[in-house]
Amino acid sequence: MASFYTDHDVSLRVASLLRQLDHRAVTARDLGLERAGDDEHLLTAAQRGWMLVTHNRQHFCLLHDAWRHWLPVWGVSAMHAGILIPPQGLPDRTVQLLTDFLTSELPLSNELYMWRTASGWTRRL
């Protein structure tokens, strides 16, 4: 069982489908964070050890890069549980891609992965 946090860009149906598969899935709406900034979504997921699922590639690539570069400079060893960016589309397809990721055994802690049609889950370097 995995723990997911979906931000306000992800269909609420995704969390519902993940729960049906016995995963923990919390939405921004569940926490009253529908209007929160992306930085708050990342912090919320990180503090709770939840994988963050979003469709907002541009903002979360920037936040992830900042997280990985700035924290060591500040002497902070905080980790996030990972960021997954599936393509926008049908919730069933999104859940299938997330499930496939879990079975891939790719390392996720402090990593960001984006789904690419041609190459599958690709880690941000």
N, CA, C and O atoms as a printed pandas DataFrame, in Angstrom:
     atom_number atom_name residue_name chain_id  residue_number  x_coord  y_coord  z_coord
0              1         N          MET        A               1    0.845   -1.183    0.000
1              2        CA          MET        A               1    0.000    0.000    0.000
2              3         C          MET        A               1    0.884    1.237    0.000
3              4         O          MET        A               1    1.853    1.318    0.754
4              5         N          ALA        A               2    0.548    2.189   -0.839
5              6        CA          ALA        A               2    1.292    3.438   -0.947
6              7         C          ALA        A               2    0.415    4.592   -0.479
7              8         O          ALA        A               2   -0.808    4.470   -0.410
8              9         N          SER        A               3    1.051    5.706   -0.160
9             10        CA          SER        A               3    0.342    6.913    0.265
10            11         C          SER        A               3    0.568    8.016   -0.762
11            12         O          SER        A               3    1.702    8.400   -1.046
12            13         N          PHE        A               4   -0.526    8.512   -1.306
13            14        CA          PHE        A               4   -0.497    9.544   -2.336
14            15         C          PHE        A               4   -1.169   10.816   -1.851
15            16         O          PHE        A               4   -2.110   10.777   -1.058
16            17         N          TYR        A               5   -0.676   11.935   -2.338
17            18        CA          TYR        A               5   -1.325   13.234   -2.144
18            19         C          TYR        A               5   -1.492   13.841   -3.526
19            20         O          TYR        A               5   -0.508   14.049   -4.236
20            21         N          THR        A               6   -2.727   14.125   -3.913
21            22        CA          THR        A               6   -2.981   14.719   -5.218
22            23         C          THR        A               6   -3.298   16.196   -5.037
23            24         O          THR        A               6   -4.119   16.571   -4.200
24            25         N          ASP        A               7   -2.634   17.029   -5.834
25            26        CA          ASP        A               7   -2.909   18.456   -5.727
26            27         C          ASP        A               7   -4.186   18.801   -6.489
27            28         O          ASP        A               7   -4.859   17.919   -7.022
28            29         N          HIS        A               8   -4.505   20.070   -6.532
29            30        CA          HIS        A               8   -5.774   20.513   -7.117
30            31         C          HIS        A               8   -5.827   20.381   -8.639
31            32         O          HIS        A               8   -6.885   20.585   -9.234
32            33         N          ASP        A               9   -4.710   20.046   -9.275
33            34        CA          ASP        A               9   -4.708   19.849  -10.727
34            35         C          ASP        A               9   -5.131   18.443  -11.140
35            36         O          ASP        A               9   -5.383   18.185  -12.317
36            37         N          VAL        A              10   -5.205   17.545  -10.180
37            38        CA          VAL        A              10   -5.506   16.137  -10.465
38            39         C          VAL        A              10   -6.974   15.865  -10.150
39            40         O          VAL        A              10   -7.493   16.305   -9.125
40            41         N          SER        A              11   -7.621   15.148  -11.031
41            42        CA          SER        A              11   -9.031   14.794  -10.854
42            43         C          SER        A              11   -9.251   14.098   -9.507
43            44         O          SER        A              11   -8.459   13.246   -9.106
44            45         N          LEU        A              12  -10.324   14.464   -8.820
45            46        CA          LEU        A              12  -10.675   13.822   -7.551
46            47         C          LEU        A              12  -10.918   12.328   -7.741
47            48         O          LEU        A              12  -10.745   11.541   -6.811
48            49         N          ARG        A              13  -11.311   11.951   -8.927
49            50        CA          ARG        A              13  -11.578   10.533   -9.238
50            51         C          ARG        A              13  -10.308    9.686   -9.098
51            52         O          ARG        A              13  -10.393    8.501   -8.773
52            53         N          VAL        A              14   -9.144   10.274   -9.336
53            54        CA          VAL        A              14   -7.887    9.536   -9.203
54            55         C          VAL        A              14   -7.731    9.035   -7.775
55            56         O          VAL        A              14   -7.415    7.865   -7.561
56            57         N          ALA        A              15   -7.946    9.902   -6.802
57            58        CA          ALA        A              15   -7.830    9.495   -5.398
58            59         C          ALA        A              15   -8.843    8.411   -5.063
59            60         O          ALA        A              15   -8.522    7.454   -4.359
60            61         N          SER        A              16  -10.050    8.556   -5.558
61            62        CA          SER        A              16  -11.085    7.563   -5.307
62            63         C          SER        A              16  -10.678    6.190   -5.861
63            64         O          SER        A              16  -10.854    5.169   -5.196
64            65         N          LEU        A              17  -10.144    6.178   -7.060
65            66        CA          LEU        A              17   -9.705    4.912   -7.670
66            67         C          LEU        A              17   -8.508    4.317   -6.922
67            68         O          LEU        A              17   -8.428    3.100   -6.759
68            69         N          LEU        A              18   -7.594    5.153   -6.474
69            70        CA          LEU        A              18   -6.453    4.665   -5.695
70            71         C          LEU        A              18   -6.919    4.033   -4.390
71            72         O          LEU        A              18   -6.384    3.008   -3.969
72            73         N          ARG        A              19   -7.908    4.637   -3.751
73            74        CA          ARG        A              19   -8.456    4.073   -2.503
74            75         C          ARG        A              19   -9.089    2.713   -2.746
75            76         O          ARG        A              19   -8.994    1.822   -1.903
76            77         N          GLN        A              20   -9.731    2.553   -3.890
77            78        CA          GLN        A              20  -10.335    1.264   -4.224
78            79         C          GLN        A              20   -9.275    0.173   -4.361
79            80         O          GLN        A              20   -9.567   -1.013   -4.205
80            81         N          LEU        A              21   -8.049    0.584   -4.651
81            82        CA          LEU        A              21   -6.929   -0.363   -4.764
82            83         C          LEU        A              21   -6.172   -0.490   -3.436
83            84         O          LEU        A              21   -5.061   -1.019   -3.394
84            85         N          ASP        A              22   -6.785   -0.002   -2.358
85            86        CA          ASP        A              22   -6.233   -0.086   -0.999
86            87         C          ASP        A              22   -5.015    0.795   -0.755
87            88         O          ASP        A              22   -4.228    0.530    0.154
88            89         N          HIS        A              23   -4.857    1.839   -1.559
89            90        CA          HIS        A              23   -3.817    2.818   -1.294
90            91         C          HIS        A              23   -4.417    3.934   -0.452
91            92         O          HIS        A              23   -5.631    4.138   -0.440
92            93         N          ARG        A              24   -3.560    4.642    0.242
93            94        CA          ARG        A              24   -4.009    5.847    0.922
94            95         C          ARG        A              24   -3.900    6.967   -0.097
95            96         O          ARG        A              24   -2.853    7.143   -0.720
96            97         N          ALA        A              25   -4.963    7.718   -0.270
97            98        CA          ALA        A              25   -4.967    8.812   -1.234
98            99         C          ALA        A              25   -5.699   10.001   -0.629
99           100         O          ALA        A              25   -6.892    9.930   -0.332
100          101         N          VAL        A              26   -4.980   11.074   -0.456
101          102        CA          VAL        A              26   -5.518   12.294    0.123
102          103         C          VAL        A              26   -5.443   13.376   -0.945
103          104         O          VAL        A              26   -4.445   13.487   -1.658
104          105         N          THR        A              27   -6.492   14.165   -1.050
105          106        CA          THR        A              27   -6.520   15.238   -2.035
106          107         C          THR        A              27   -6.315   16.588   -1.359
107          108         O          THR        A              27   -6.493   16.730   -0.150
108          109         N          ALA        A              28   -5.941   17.566   -2.158
109          110        CA          ALA        A              28   -5.834   18.932   -1.643
110          111         C          ALA        A              28   -7.183   19.360   -1.063
111          112         O          ALA        A              28   -7.235   20.057   -0.050
112          113         N          ARG        A              29   -8.247   18.951   -1.693
113          114        CA          ARG        A              29   -9.585   19.299   -1.201
114          115         C          ARG        A              29   -9.850   18.682    0.166
115          116         O          ARG        A              29  -10.441   19.326    1.033
116          117         N          ASP        A              30   -9.418   17.439    0.367
117          118        CA          ASP        A              30   -9.606   16.776    1.669
118          119         C          ASP        A              30   -9.009   17.600    2.803
119          120         O          ASP        A              30   -9.535   17.602    3.917
120          121         N          LEU        A              31   -7.918   18.296    2.524
121          122        CA          LEU        A              31   -7.208   19.065    3.547
122          123         C          LEU        A              31   -7.546   20.559    3.512
123          124         O          LEU        A              31   -6.963   21.352    4.251
124          125         N          GLY        A              32   -8.483   20.929    2.655
125          126        CA          GLY        A              32   -8.846   22.341    2.539
126          127         C          GLY        A              32   -7.757   23.173    1.878
127          128         O          GLY        A              32   -7.621   24.363    2.161
128          129         N          LEU        A              33   -6.983   22.548    0.997
129          130        CA          LEU        A              33   -5.856   23.232    0.359
130          131         C          LEU        A              33   -6.068   23.459   -1.145
131          132         O          LEU        A              33   -5.104   23.529   -1.907
132          133         N          GLU        A              34   -7.323   23.573   -1.563
133          134        CA          GLU        A              34   -7.595   23.748   -2.987
134          135         C          GLU        A              34   -6.943   25.002   -3.549
135          136         O          GLU        A              34   -6.576   25.030   -4.724
136          137         N          ARG        A              35   -6.796   26.020   -2.746
137          138        CA          ARG        A              35   -6.239   27.293   -3.211
138          139         C          ARG        A              35   -4.783   27.493   -2.781
139          140         O          ARG        A              35   -4.223   28.575   -2.958
140          141         N          ALA        A              36   -4.182   26.462   -2.224
141          142        CA          ALA        A              36   -2.797   26.571   -1.760
142          143         C          ALA        A              36   -1.839   26.666   -2.941
143          144         O          ALA        A              36   -2.144   26.215   -4.044
144          145         N          GLY        A              37   -0.697   27.250   -2.695
145          146        CA          GLY        A              37    0.344   27.323   -3.713
146          147         C          GLY        A              37    1.045   25.985   -3.858
147          148         O          GLY        A              37    0.938   25.114   -2.994
148          149         N          ASP        A              38    1.750   25.835   -4.943
149          150        CA          ASP        A              38    2.452   24.582   -5.209
150          151         C          ASP        A              38    3.498   24.281   -4.141
151          152         O          ASP        A              38    3.718   23.121   -3.795
152          153         N          ASP        A              39    4.138   25.318   -3.622
153          154        CA          ASP        A              39    5.117   25.112   -2.559
154          155         C          ASP        A              39    4.476   24.505   -1.320
155          156         O          ASP        A              39    5.079   23.664   -0.652
156          157         N          GLU        A              40    3.261   24.928   -1.015
157          158        CA          GLU        A              40    2.553   24.370    0.140
158          159         C          GLU        A              40    2.139   22.924   -0.105
159          160         O          GLU        A              40    2.153   22.107    0.816
160          161         N          HIS        A              41    1.772   22.608   -1.343
161          162        CA          HIS        A              41    1.434   21.217   -1.662
162          163         C          HIS        A              41    2.656   20.313   -1.465
163          164         O          HIS        A              41    2.540   19.232   -0.886
164          165         N          LEU        A              42    3.816   20.749   -1.941
165          166        CA          LEU        A              42    5.024   19.949   -1.777
166          167         C          LEU        A              42    5.379   19.799   -0.301
167          168         O          LEU        A              42    5.725   18.706    0.144
168          169         N          LEU        A              43    5.298   20.875    0.448
169          170        CA          LEU        A              43    5.608   20.816    1.873
170          171         C          LEU        A              43    4.646   19.898    2.616
171          172         O          LEU        A              43    5.068   19.114    3.466
172          173         N          THR        A              44    3.373   19.988    2.305
173          174        CA          THR        A              44    2.363   19.135    2.946
174          175         C          THR        A              44    2.667   17.668    2.696
175          176         O          THR        A              44    2.667   16.863    3.626
176          177         N          ALA        A              45    2.923   17.322    1.448
177          178        CA          ALA        A              45    3.235   15.925    1.108
178          179         C          ALA        A              45    4.527   15.486    1.777
179          180         O          ALA        A              45    4.605   14.377    2.306
180          181         N          ALA        A              46    5.538   16.341    1.758
181          182        CA          ALA        A              46    6.830   15.985    2.342
182          183         C          ALA        A              46    6.725   15.758    3.847
183          184         O          ALA        A              46    7.294   14.801    4.371
184          185         N          GLN        A              47    6.014   16.617    4.531
185          186        CA          GLN        A              47    5.885   16.489    5.985
186          187         C          GLN        A              47    5.176   15.210    6.395
187          188         O          GLN        A              47    5.402   14.695    7.491
188          189         N          ARG        A              48    4.331   14.701    5.535
189          190        CA          ARG        A              48    3.549   13.507    5.864
190          191         C          ARG        A              48    4.090   12.235    5.211
191          192         O          ARG        A              48    3.578   11.143    5.458
192          193         N          GLY        A              49    5.113   12.372    4.388
193          194        CA          GLY        A              49    5.694   11.201    3.734
194          195         C          GLY        A              49    4.841   10.654    2.606
195          196         O          GLY        A              49    4.913    9.466    2.293
196          197         N          TRP        A              50    4.035   11.509    1.993
197          198        CA          TRP        A              50    3.159   11.091    0.904
198          199         C          TRP        A              50    3.803   11.429   -0.444
199          200         O          TRP        A              50    4.446   12.469   -0.582
200          201         N          MET        A              51    3.631   10.557   -1.429
201          202        CA          MET        A              51    4.036   10.860   -2.796
202          203         C          MET        A              51    3.090   11.917   -3.352
203          204         O          MET        A              51    1.872   11.798   -3.218
204          205         N          LEU        A              52    3.643   12.935   -3.965
205          206        CA          LEU        A              52    2.823   13.995   -4.537
206          207         C          LEU        A              52    2.543   13.680   -5.995
207          208         O          LEU        A              52    3.460   13.371   -6.756
208          209         N          VAL        A              53    1.288   13.757   -6.382
209          210        CA          VAL        A              53    0.885   13.528   -7.776
210          211         C          VAL        A              53    0.300   14.832   -8.297
211          212         O          VAL        A              53   -0.600   15.410   -7.688
212          213         N          THR        A              54    0.820   15.285   -9.427
213          214        CA          THR        A              54    0.388   16.543  -10.029
214          215         C          THR        A              54    0.489   16.437  -11.542
215          216         O          THR        A              54    1.138   15.534  -12.069
216          217         N          HIS        A              55   -0.151   17.358  -12.229
217          218        CA          HIS        A              55    0.026   17.475  -13.673
218          219         C          HIS        A              55    0.849   18.718  -13.997
219          220         O          HIS        A              55    1.155   18.976  -15.161
220          221         N          ASN        A              56    1.203   19.478  -12.982
221          222        CA          ASN        A              56    1.871   20.759  -13.149
222          223         C          ASN        A              56    3.385   20.572  -13.253
223          224         O          ASN        A              56    4.115   20.818  -12.293
224          225         N          ARG        A              57    3.837   20.147  -14.396
225          226        CA          ARG        A              57    5.249   19.813  -14.611
226          227         C          ARG        A              57    6.168   21.001  -14.398
227          228         O          ARG        A              57    7.166   20.887  -13.686
228          229         N          GLN        A              58    5.857   22.125  -14.992
229          230        CA          GLN        A              58    6.748   23.279  -14.951
230          231         C          GLN        A              58    7.024   23.736  -13.510
231          232         O          GLN        A              58    8.183   23.895  -13.128
232          233         N          HIS        A              59    5.992   23.942  -12.727
233          234        CA          HIS        A              59    6.175   24.444  -11.366
234          235         C          HIS        A              59    6.863   23.431  -10.464
235          236         O          HIS        A              59    7.723   23.795   -9.662
236          237         N          PHE        A              60    6.491   22.166  -10.590
237          238        CA          PHE        A              60    7.070   21.183   -9.674
238          239         C          PHE        A              60    8.487   20.789  -10.054
239          240         O          PHE        A              60    9.257   20.384   -9.182
240          241         N          CYS        A              61    8.855   20.893  -11.309
241          242        CA          CYS        A              61   10.266   20.695  -11.665
242          243         C          CYS        A              61   11.106   21.790  -11.009
243          244         O          CYS        A              61   12.178   21.511  -10.473
244          245         N          LEU        A              62   10.632   23.013  -11.049
245          246        CA          LEU        A              62   11.349   24.118  -10.417
246          247         C          LEU        A              62   11.439   23.915   -8.903
247          248         O          LEU        A              62   12.513   24.072   -8.322
248          249         N          LEU        A              63   10.326   23.570   -8.266
249          250        CA          LEU        A              63   10.332   23.353   -6.811
250          251         C          LEU        A              63   11.233   22.186   -6.423
251          252         O          LEU        A              63   11.971   22.262   -5.440
252          253         N          HIS        A              64   11.171   21.128   -7.185
253          254        CA          HIS        A              64   12.006   19.958   -6.893
254          255         C          HIS        A              64   13.489   20.306   -7.022
255          256         O          HIS        A              64   14.294   19.932   -6.168
256          257         N          ASP        A              65   13.845   21.016   -8.079
257          258        CA          ASP        A              65   15.240   21.420   -8.259
258          259         C          ASP        A              65   15.703   22.297   -7.101
259          260         O          ASP        A              65   16.798   22.109   -6.573
260          261         N          ALA        A              66   14.876   23.244   -6.712
261          262        CA          ALA        A              66   15.224   24.122   -5.589
262          263         C          ALA        A              66   15.384   23.302   -4.306
263          264         O          ALA        A              66   16.338   23.503   -3.554
264          265         N          TRP        A              67   14.457   22.387   -4.060
265          266        CA          TRP        A              67   14.504   21.524   -2.874
266          267         C          TRP        A              67   15.849   20.789   -2.804
267          268         O          TRP        A              67   16.525   20.796   -1.775
268          269         N          ARG        A              68   16.212   20.163   -3.910
269          270        CA          ARG        A              68   17.422   19.342   -3.931
270          271         C          ARG        A              68   18.702   20.168   -3.848
271          272         O          ARG        A              68   19.701   19.699   -3.301
272          273         N          HIS        A              69   18.690   21.381   -4.379
273          274        CA          HIS        A              69   19.903   22.194   -4.381
274          275         C          HIS        A              69   20.055   23.058   -3.131
275          276         O          HIS        A              69   21.167   23.226   -2.631
276          277         N          TRP        A              70   18.975   23.597   -2.632
277          278        CA          TRP        A              70   19.074   24.547   -1.529
278          279         C          TRP        A              70   19.187   23.878   -0.168
279          280         O          TRP        A              70   19.925   24.366    0.689
280          281         N          LEU        A              71   18.482   22.778    0.057
281          282        CA          LEU        A              71   18.481   22.187    1.394
282          283         C          LEU        A              71   19.881   21.797    1.872
283          284         O          LEU        A              71   20.218   22.079    3.022
284          285         N          PRO        A              72   20.702   21.168    1.049
285          286        CA          PRO        A              72   22.056   20.850    1.526
286          287         C          PRO        A              72   22.879   22.108    1.850
287          288         O          PRO        A              72   23.675   22.108    2.788
288          289         N          VAL        A              73   22.682   23.165    1.075
289          290        CA          VAL        A              73   23.399   24.407    1.330
290          291         C          VAL        A              73   22.991   24.982    2.686
291          292         O          VAL        A              73   23.813   25.556    3.400
292          293         N          TRP        A              74   21.727   24.821    3.025
293          294        CA          TRP        A              74   21.224   25.317    4.307
294          295         C          TRP        A              74   21.480   24.338    5.450
295          296         O          TRP        A              74   21.154   24.621    6.603
296          297         N          GLY        A              75   22.065   23.189    5.123
297          298        CA          GLY        A              75   22.345   22.206    6.157
298          299         C          GLY        A              75   21.117   21.449    6.630
299          300         O          GLY        A              75   21.077   20.969    7.763
300          301         N          VAL        A              76   20.124   21.341    5.775
301          302        CA          VAL        A              76   18.882   20.645    6.103
302          303         C          VAL        A              76   18.847   19.325    5.329
303          304         O          VAL        A              76   19.157   19.293    4.138
304          305         N          SER        A              77   18.475   18.257    5.995
305          306        CA          SER        A              77   18.455   16.947    5.327
306          307         C          SER        A              77   17.041   16.435    5.071
307          308         O          SER        A              77   16.839   15.226    4.962
308          309         N          ALA        A              78   16.074   17.319    4.974
309          310        CA          ALA        A              78   14.685   16.913    4.748
310          311         C          ALA        A              78   14.524   16.255    3.381
311          312         O          ALA        A              78   15.127   16.678    2.394
312          313         N          MET        A              79   13.711   15.228    3.346
313          314        CA          MET        A              79   13.433   14.508    2.109
314          315         C          MET        A              79   11.937   14.634    1.801
315          316         O          MET        A              79   11.113   14.781    2.704
316          317         N          HIS        A              80   11.616   14.573    0.543
317          318        CA          HIS        A              80   10.208   14.403    0.181
318          319         C          HIS        A              80   10.055   12.979   -0.338
319          320         O          HIS        A              80   11.030   12.356   -0.760
320          321         N          ALA        A              81    8.846   12.475   -0.307
321          322        CA          ALA        A              81    8.593   11.075   -0.661
322          323         C          ALA        A              81    8.528   10.848   -2.158
323          324         O          ALA        A              81    8.332    9.717   -2.604
324          325         N          GLY        A              82    8.689   11.899   -2.937
325          326        CA          GLY        A              82    8.697   11.776   -4.382
326          327         C          GLY        A              82    7.562   12.543   -5.027
327          328         O          GLY        A              82    6.512   12.775   -4.428
328          329         N          ILE        A              83    7.808   12.927   -6.267
329          330        CA          ILE        A              83    6.819   13.652   -7.065
330          331         C          ILE        A              83    6.620   12.871   -8.357
331          332         O          ILE        A              83    7.580   12.544   -9.054
332          333         N          LEU        A              84    5.362   12.577   -8.665
333          334        CA          LEU        A              84    5.014   11.869   -9.908
334          335         C          LEU        A              84    4.138   12.786  -10.752
335          336         O          LEU        A              84    3.154   13.352  -10.275
336          337         N          ILE        A              85    4.523   12.916  -12.023
337          338        CA          ILE        A              85    3.780   13.781  -12.934
338          339         C          ILE        A              85    3.289   12.950  -14.117
339          340         O          ILE        A              85    3.979   12.826  -15.129
340          341         N          PRO        A              86    2.086   12.381  -13.977
341          342        CA          PRO        A              86    1.505   11.648  -15.110
342          343         C          PRO        A              86    0.875   12.645  -16.082
343          344         O          PRO        A              86    0.646   13.798  -15.715
344          345         N          PRO        A              87    0.597   12.226  -17.296
345          346        CA          PRO        A              87   -0.060   13.129  -18.241
346          347         C          PRO        A              87   -1.516   13.351  -17.835
347          348         O          PRO        A              87   -2.133   12.511  -17.181
348          349         N          GLN        A              88   -2.041   14.493  -18.236
349          350        CA          GLN        A              88   -3.464   14.706  -17.994
350          351         C          GLN        A              88   -4.243   13.779  -18.899
351          352         O          GLN        A              88   -3.836   13.490  -20.025
352          353         N          GLY        A              89   -5.347   13.328  -18.400
353          354        CA          GLY        A              89   -6.160   12.413  -19.191
354          355         C          GLY        A              89   -7.177   11.737  -18.309
355          356         O          GLY        A              89   -7.570   12.264  -17.268
356          357         N          LEU        A              90   -7.588   10.593  -18.726
357          358        CA          LEU        A              90   -8.606    9.860  -17.992
358          359         C          LEU        A              90   -8.065    9.386  -16.652
359          360         O          LEU        A              90   -6.935    8.902  -16.582
360          361         N          PRO        A              91   -8.853    9.518  -15.585
361          362        CA          PRO        A              91   -8.397    9.064  -14.262
362          363         C          PRO        A              91   -7.974    7.603  -14.234
363          364         O          PRO        A              91   -7.003    7.256  -13.561
364          365         N          ASP        A              92   -8.690    6.738  -14.960
365          366        CA          ASP        A              92   -8.324    5.317  -14.992
366          367         C          ASP        A              92   -6.905    5.129  -15.528
367          368         O          ASP        A              92   -6.137    4.324  -15.001
368          369         N          ARG        A              93   -6.569    5.864  -16.560
369          370        CA          ARG        A              93   -5.230    5.778  -17.152
370          371         C          ARG        A              93   -4.183    6.311  -16.169
371          372         O          ARG        A              93   -3.107    5.730  -16.032
372          373         N          THR        A              94   -4.495    7.403  -15.494
373          374        CA          THR        A              94   -3.573    7.970  -14.504
374          375         C          THR        A              94   -3.289    6.966  -13.402
375          376         O          THR        A              94   -2.136    6.775  -13.017
376          377         N          VAL        A              95   -4.316    6.332  -12.899
377          378        CA          VAL        A              95   -4.146    5.346  -11.827
378          379         C          VAL        A              95   -3.342    4.151  -12.323
379          380         O          VAL        A              95   -2.509    3.620  -11.589
380          381         N          GLN        A              96   -3.580    3.726  -13.552
381          382        CA          GLN        A              96   -2.796    2.616  -14.107
382          383         C          GLN        A              96   -1.318    2.980  -14.191
383          384         O          GLN        A              96   -0.457    2.162  -13.867
384          385         N          LEU        A              97   -1.022    4.194  -14.621
385          386        CA          LEU        A              97    0.373    4.637  -14.702
386          387         C          LEU        A              97    1.016    4.705  -13.315
387          388         O          LEU        A              97    2.176    4.327  -13.147
388          389         N          LEU        A              98    0.268    5.185  -12.327
389          390        CA          LEU        A              98    0.795    5.244  -10.960
390          391         C          LEU        A              98    1.047    3.844  -10.414
391          392         O          LEU        A              98    2.064    3.599   -9.764
392          393         N          THR        A              99    0.133    2.940  -10.674
393          394        CA          THR        A              99    0.291    1.551  -10.238
394          395         C          THR        A              99    1.500    0.910  -10.912
395          396         O          THR        A              99    2.271    0.194  -10.273
396          397         N          ASP        A             100    1.656    1.170  -12.196
397          398        CA          ASP        A             100    2.816    0.652  -12.920
398          399         C          ASP        A             100    4.109    1.198  -12.326
399          400         O          ASP        A             100    5.104    0.481  -12.223
400          401         N          PHE        A             101    4.090    2.472  -11.937
401          402        CA          PHE        A             101    5.282    3.045  -11.324
402          403         C          PHE        A             101    5.640    2.287  -10.053
403          404         O          PHE        A             101    6.809    1.971   -9.832
404          405         N          LEU        A             102    4.664    1.996   -9.228
405          406        CA          LEU        A             102    4.926    1.297   -7.964
406          407         C          LEU        A             102    5.564   -0.065   -8.188
407          408         O          LEU        A             102    6.388   -0.505   -7.385
408          409         N          THR        A             103    5.197   -0.725   -9.256
409          410        CA          THR        A             103    5.762   -2.051   -9.521
410          411         C          THR        A             103    7.136   -1.971  -10.198
411          412         O          THR        A             103    7.826   -2.982  -10.332
412          413         N          SER        A             104    7.523   -0.778  -10.619
413          414        CA          SER        A             104    8.810   -0.623  -11.311
414          415         C          SER        A             104    9.998   -0.681  -10.363
415          416         O          SER        A             104   11.127   -0.916  -10.794
416          417         N          GLU        A             105    9.755   -0.471   -9.092
417          418        CA          GLU        A             105   10.800   -0.460   -8.063
418          419         C          GLU        A             105   11.854    0.614   -8.304
419          420         O          GLU        A             105   12.989    0.477   -7.848
420          421         N          LEU        A             106   11.498    1.676   -9.012
421          422        CA          LEU        A             106   12.399    2.813   -9.175
422          423         C          LEU        A             106   12.488    3.562   -7.845
423          424         O          LEU        A             106   11.494    3.645   -7.123
424          425         N          PRO        A             107   13.652    4.105   -7.511
425          426        CA          PRO        A             107   13.761    4.869   -6.261
426          427         C          PRO        A             107   12.944    6.151   -6.374
427          428         O          PRO        A             107   12.991    6.825   -7.403
428          429         N          LEU        A             108   12.204    6.492   -5.337
429          430        CA          LEU        A             108   11.324    7.660   -5.411
430          431         C          LEU        A             108   11.680    8.743   -4.408
431          432         O          LEU        A             108   11.425    9.919   -4.667
432          433         N          SER        A             109   12.252    8.389   -3.288
433          434        CA          SER        A             109   12.546    9.376   -2.256
434          435         C          SER        A             109   13.421   10.501   -2.812
435          436         O          SER        A             109   14.512   10.269   -3.334
436          437         N          ASN        A             110   12.905   11.725   -2.680
437          438        CA          ASN        A             110   13.593   12.933   -3.135
438          439         C          ASN        A             110   13.799   12.979   -4.644
439          440         O          ASN        A             110   14.704   13.658   -5.130
440          441         N          GLU        A             111   12.962   12.257   -5.387
441          442        CA          GLU        A             111   13.063   12.219   -6.851
442          443         C          GLU        A             111   11.768   12.725   -7.483
443          444         O          GLU        A             111   10.715   12.751   -6.845
444          445         N          LEU        A             112   11.867   13.121   -8.731
445          446        CA          LEU        A             112   10.708   13.536   -9.521
446          447         C          LEU        A             112   10.735   12.730  -10.810
447          448         O          LEU        A             112   11.759   12.649  -11.489
448          449         N          TYR        A             113    9.592   12.137  -11.135
449          450        CA          TYR        A             113    9.441   11.371  -12.369
450          451         C          TYR        A             113    8.288   11.936  -13.181
451          452         O          TYR        A             113    7.244   12.303  -12.642
452          453         N          MET        A             114    8.502   11.997  -14.494
453          454        CA          MET        A             114    7.472   12.432  -15.428
454          455         C          MET        A             114    7.187   11.293  -16.390
455          456         O          MET        A             114    8.102   10.580  -16.800
456          457         N          TRP        A             115    5.933   11.120  -16.750
457          458        CA          TRP        A             115    5.572   10.110  -17.739
458          459         C          TRP        A             115    5.810   10.677  -19.132
459          460         O          TRP        A             115    5.345   11.769  -19.461
460          461         N          ARG        A             116    6.529    9.933  -19.930
461          462        CA          ARG        A             116    6.770   10.288  -21.328
462          463         C          ARG        A             116    6.280    9.119  -22.183
463          464         O          ARG        A             116    6.659    7.971  -21.954
464          465         N          THR        A             117    5.448    9.419  -23.155
465          466        CA          THR        A             117    4.867    8.374  -23.985
466          467         C          THR        A             117    5.940    7.491  -24.617
467          468         O          THR        A             117    5.792    6.269  -24.659
468          469         N          ALA        A             118    6.998    8.088  -25.099
469          470        CA          ALA        A             118    8.032    7.325  -25.808
470          471         C          ALA        A             118    8.925    6.505  -24.884
471          472         O          ALA        A             118    9.453    5.472  -25.293
472          473         N          SER        A             119    9.102    6.957  -23.636
473          474        CA          SER        A             119   10.087    6.295  -22.777
474          475         C          SER        A             119    9.566    5.877  -21.409
475          476         O          SER        A             119   10.314    5.302  -20.620
476          477         N          GLY        A             120    8.315    6.151  -21.114
477          478        CA          GLY        A             120    7.759    5.766  -19.813
478          479         C          GLY        A             120    8.145    6.740  -18.713
479          480         O          GLY        A             120    8.337    7.929  -18.969
480          481         N          TRP        A             121    8.258    6.240  -17.496
481          482        CA          TRP        A             121    8.611    7.091  -16.354
482          483         C          TRP        A             121   10.066    7.516  -16.461
483          484         O          TRP        A             121   10.963    6.675  -16.519
484          485         N          THR        A             122   10.291    8.792  -16.486
485          486        CA          THR        A             122   11.627    9.363  -16.653
486          487         C          THR        A             122   11.979   10.221  -15.448
487          488         O          THR        A             122   11.230   11.120  -15.065
488          489         N          ARG        A             123   13.133    9.927  -14.857
489          490        CA          ARG        A             123   13.575   10.673  -13.671
490          491         C          ARG        A             123   14.187   11.999  -14.094
491          492         O          ARG        A             123   14.949   12.070  -15.058
492          493         N          ARG        A             124   13.840   13.045  -13.359
493          494        CA          ARG        A             124   14.440   14.358  -13.592
494          495         C          ARG        A             124   15.845   14.351  -13.017
495          496         O          ARG        A             124   16.048   14.034  -11.845
496          497         N          LEU        A             125   16.790   14.698  -13.836
497          498        CA          LEU        A             125   18.185   14.729  -13.398
498          499         C          LEU        A             125   18.566   16.096  -12.902
499          500         O          LEU        A             125   19.707   16.308  -12.492
